[in-house]
Amino acid sequence: MTFAGSIFLIAVGAILRFATHFHVKGLDLKTIGLILMIAGVIGLLIAIWQWAVWSRRSRQAEVLVDDRRAVDPEYRDPRAR
């Protein structure tokens, strides 16, 4: 679940929990809203954890390559006579 999906679940759950005043036979909208908010918070925590893990992996994947060659001061080019 992404950040946007989690925030969407939290928002829909809050609307059902706090902003609705009608009743549906066989359903408790306040309970459904609470369940959606809890699911959204859990999804948000998982999304943050995944983002932290992936960002750490991408930083570790960087490899610096030093392609400079060392020059031996004692070396004499045989062509240069």
Sequence and secondary structure as in RCSB ss.txt:
>XXXX:A:sequence
MTFAGSIFLIAVGAILRFATHFHVKGLDLKTIGLILMIAGVIGLLIAIWQWAVWSRRSRQAEVLVDDRRAVDPEY
RDPRAR
>XXXX:A:secstr
  HHHHHHHHHHHHHHHHS    BTTB HHHHHHHHHHHHHHHHHHHHHHHHHHHHHHHHT           TT 
  TT  
